[in-house]
Amino acid sequence: MSTRTPALSARQRLILSASGLLVLILLWALGIGLLGQDLAMARLFAPGQALPSLVHLILDNQLTTHTLVSLRRVAVGLFWALVFGIPLGLALGLSRKLESATSGAFQFLRMVSPLSWMPIAVMLFGVGDAPIYFLLSFAAVWPIILNTSAGVRQLDARWLMLARSLSATRREMLWKIIIPGALGHILTGLRLAIGIVWIILVPCEMLGVSSGLGYFILDTRDRLAYSELMAVIVLIGALGFALDATAQRLHRRWARGR
């Protein structure tokens, strides 16, 4: 007897997702209401204050530049992570000896918080976008390396044997078999990297820059504009959700195509 649950329709998924968001907002309001009994300032973080502030900031075009700057930094960080992560992942997946030789060093570096490199990044690259790019790339490269390597190792060895029997060159094997076969894993690594990069972006943008969502949070704190601060937090969550949904849709499209 099958115990598999029936698949949900798109409408059902949308209703359930909206219900979850509604419950989250209600819990947010309830928590602020409880805190507001002892701390009057907490009421400034309530949904009734933050959501109108978010609409006002968007309509007044105050967040456009900061949002675009943050998205650009994320894109650059992911680009360099892909540039270094995919070749390394392919090499590790194809060579057991290389994987064994580098696994200890890579695991050590992977477990060091990217934010702990902030003082060193500023010393090496100065203040500005360069240290942010370095920190984002350093954080994003590990899931890409690990998932690319795993994707190569799960390839059916018969594919490679068939390619060799047909006298395929190394370039043809790489571009026709290895990369397409591992692309699902690479996209999974990219999705994980997006989540990591988006989480550490805000503290990275507190490194003396004058734009970005992280900078805007500091600015709202200094201006005591707490409703705007909470509005930016809501925007960061919404943008992160949209980025993850885009990566997930790319992965599903690839899986469906396969």
Summary of the structure (lengths in Angstrom):
residues: 258
radius of gyration: 22.6
end to end distance: 29.2
largest distance: 76.0
contacts: 762
relative contact order: 0.12
helix: 83%
strand: 0%
